[in-house]
Amino acid sequence: MDEITKLIISRSTVESIGQQEIGSLTIGFAWRKDVWQKPHKIIQVLLLQVIAISISFTALMLPIDRVLAIYCPPQSQQARVVNLVWIDGAITAMILIGANRWMYRRGKQLHKLLKLIEQIEHYNQIVMEIDTLETLARIVNNCPVGVASQNENRVPASILEILAKTRHNLLIALQIESHSERLCQQPNSSELMLGISHNLIDLQNLASQPQLVEYGTLLTQAWEIGMSVYDETNL
């Protein structure tokens, strides 16, 4: 594994620090913030809702039928079916509404964590894009992929430093958000925020170097991630 890909923040690391399971649609049993911004994810959510309704309706059918047969015997088979469908449907709807309401409240509780995890994923995307740029540059220069010359690093040291500082800020912010109540009572909490602030200043100075102009958009995005993390992390 080369230097730049080592800077990627793995999902296992995020799950370990954030203490929440991360999926493509949910984080910690709350819908991800980007679910409602991507059509294919909205379709997946709707399909999950349909599957959940089907499973719940089917699972409840037999016990409800037994209860109705004991406490409210129907006068005809048609009445039995109608009662079963109405009651089963009503209970299934209540379960679905309750589950979605719980997930909505869960999402509000994890609002900052959800946003932070998306910032981490955005950072990982930036790392991979820079890695792709370097790979393409080597192909254009007829240099074998994964092989660096003796006198040059594959990625400029300034780029690695910028990414490393952004990575450090994200991990600190994740620790602060995951243990916010406990950290608020510790004297070193202000030192953690001060470290993020200093890193942001260093990032600004590094990103303004003339030799890094070709990475301008990606470095600006890294800077914006750092600023967003600093603004959103309130102790």
C-alpha positions in Angstrom: 0.0 0.0 0.0 1.5 3.4 -1.1 1.7 6.5 1.0 -1.5 8.2 -0.2 -3.8 5.2 0.1 -2.7 4.8 3.7 -4.4 8.2 4.4 -7.8 6.8 3.6 -10.0 6.5 6.7 -11.4 2.9 6.7 -15.0 2.2 7.5 -13.9 -0.1 10.3 -12.0 2.8 11.9 -15.0 5.0 11.7 -17.3 2.3 13.1 -14.8 1.7 16.0 -14.5 5.3 17.0 -18.1 6.4 16.2 -19.5 3.3 17.8 -22.2 3.0 15.1 -22.6 0.5 12.2 -22.3 2.1 8.8 -24.3 0.9 5.8 -25.2 2.2 2.4 -28.6 3.5 3.5 -28.3 3.8 7.3 -25.8 4.8 10.0 -26.6 3.6 13.5 -30.2 2.7 12.6 -30.8 6.2 11.2 -31.3 7.1 7.6 -28.2 8.6 6.0 -28.4 12.3 5.1 -27.7 11.6 1.4 -30.4 9.0 1.0 -33.0 11.6 0.0 -30.6 13.3 -2.4 -29.9 10.2 -4.7 -32.8 8.7 -6.7 -31.3 5.1 -6.6 -31.1 5.3 -2.8 -34.7 6.5 -2.6 -35.8 3.6 -4.7 -33.9 1.2 -2.4 -35.6 2.8 0.7 -39.0 2.3 -0.9 -38.2 -1.3 -1.8 -37.1 -1.9 1.8 -40.4 -0.4 3.0 -42.4 -2.6 0.7 -40.5 -5.7 1.8 -40.9 -4.8 5.5 -44.7 -4.3 5.0 -44.9 -7.7 3.3 -43.0 -9.5 5.9 -44.9 -7.9 8.8 -48.3 -8.4 7.2 -47.5 -12.1 6.5 -46.0 -12.8 10.0 -49.0 -11.2 11.8 -51.7 -13.0 9.7 -51.8 -16.3 11.5 -51.7 -15.0 15.2 -54.4 -12.4 14.4 -56.6 -15.0 12.7 -56.3 -17.2 15.7 -57.2 -14.4 18.1 -60.2 -13.4 16.0 -61.4 -17.0 15.8 -61.3 -17.2 19.6 -62.6 -13.8 20.8 -64.6 -12.6 17.8 -65.8 -15.6 15.7 -66.9 -14.3 12.2 -70.3 -15.1 10.9 -69.0 -16.0 7.4 -65.7 -16.7 5.6 -65.9 -13.4 3.8 -66.3 -11.5 7.1 -63.4 -13.4 8.5 -61.1 -12.4 5.6 -62.2 -8.8 5.7 -61.6 -8.5 9.4 -58.2 -10.2 9.1 -57.1 -7.9 6.3 -58.2 -4.7 8.0 -56.8 -5.5 11.4 -53.5 -6.9 10.0 -53.1 -3.9 7.7 -53.8 -1.5 10.6 -51.2 -3.1 12.9 -48.7 -3.3 10.1 -49.1 0.4 9.3 -48.7 1.3 12.9 -45.5 -0.8 13.1 -44.1 0.8 9.9 -45.0 4.4 11.0 -43.5 3.7 14.5 -40.3 2.3 13.0 -39.8 5.3 10.6 -40.6 7.8 13.4 -38.0 6.2 15.6 -35.4 6.3 12.8 -36.3 10.0 12.2 -35.7 10.8 15.9 -32.6 8.7 15.9 -31.4 10.7 12.9 -31.9 14.0 14.8 -29.9 12.7 17.7 -27.1 11.6 15.4 -27.3 14.7 13.2 -23.7 15.8 13.6 -22.3 12.3 13.5 -24.2 11.6 10.2 -22.8 14.8 8.7 -19.3 14.1 9.9 -19.3 10.6 8.5 -20.3 12.0 5.1 -17.4 14.4 5.3 -15.1 11.5 6.0 -16.4 9.7 2.9 -15.9 12.9 0.9 -12.4 13.2 2.2 -11.7 9.5 1.2 -13.0 10.4 -2.3 -10.6 13.3 -2.5 -7.7 11.0 -1.6 -8.7 8.5 -4.3 -9.0 11.3 -6.9 -5.6 12.6 -6.1 -4.2 9.1 -6.3 -5.9 8.8 -9.7 -4.3 12.0 -10.9 -0.9 10.8 -9.9 -1.5 7.5 -11.6 -2.6 9.2 -14.8 0.5 11.5 -14.7 2.8 8.5 -14.5 1.1 6.8 -17.4 1.4 10.0 -19.5 5.1 10.2 -18.5 5.6 6.6 -19.4 6.5 5.6 -15.8 5.2 2.2 -14.6 2.3 2.5 -12.2 3.4 2.0 -8.6 7.1 2.7 -9.4 8.6 6.0 -8.4 11.9 7.4 -9.6 14.8 7.5 -7.1 14.8 11.3 -6.9 11.0 11.9 -6.5 8.1 10.9 -4.4 5.0 9.7 -6.1 3.0 12.4 -4.4 4.3 15.8 -3.4 5.1 16.0 0.3 2.9 19.1 0.6 -0.1 17.1 -0.7 0.6 14.3 1.8 0.8 16.8 4.6 -2.5 18.5 3.7 -4.3 15.2 3.5 -2.7 14.0 6.8 -3.8 17.1 8.6 -7.3 16.8 7.2 -7.4 13.2 8.2 -6.2 14.1 11.7 -8.9 16.7 12.1 -11.7 14.3 11.0 -10.6 11.6 13.4 -10.4 14.2 16.3 -13.9 15.5 15.4 -15.2 11.9 15.3 -13.8 11.2 18.8 -15.2 14.5 20.1 -18.7 13.8 18.7 -18.8 10.2 19.8 -17.8 11.1 23.4 -19.0 14.7 23.5 -20.6 14.5 27.0 -17.5 12.9 28.6 -15.0 15.2 26.7 -16.9 18.3 27.8 -15.9 17.6 31.3 -12.2 17.0 30.6 -9.6 19.7 30.6 -8.0 18.6 27.4 -11.2 19.2 25.3 -10.1 22.7 24.5 -6.7 21.4 23.4 -8.3 19.1 20.9 -10.2 22.0 19.3 -7.1 24.2 19.4 -5.2 21.4 17.5 -7.9 21.4 14.8 -7.7 25.2 14.6 -3.9 25.1 14.1 -4.2 22.4 11.5 -6.7 24.6 9.5 -4.2 27.5 9.5 -1.5 25.1 8.3 -3.8 23.8 5.6 -4.6 27.2 4.3 -0.8 28.0 4.1 0.0 24.7 2.3 -2.9 24.9 -0.1 -1.8 28.4 -1.3 1.6 27.1 -2.5 2.1 27.9 -6.3 3.4 24.4 -7.1 0.1 22.9 -6.0 -2.2 24.9 -8.4 -3.1 21.7 -10.4 -4.7 20.3 -7.2 -6.6 23.5 -6.6 -10.2 22.2 -6.6 -9.4 19.1 -4.5 -7.4 21.1 -2.0 -10.1 23.6 -1.7 -12.5 20.8 -0.9 -10.2 19.5 1.7 -10.1 23.0 3.3 -13.9 23.2 3.2 -14.1 19.8 5.0 -11.8 21.1 7.7 -13.8 24.3 8.1 -17.1 22.3 8.3 -15.6 20.0 10.9 -14.4 22.9 13.0 -17.8 24.7 12.7 -19.9 21.6 13.5 -17.8 20.3 16.4 -19.2 22.2 19.4 -18.1 21.1 22.9 
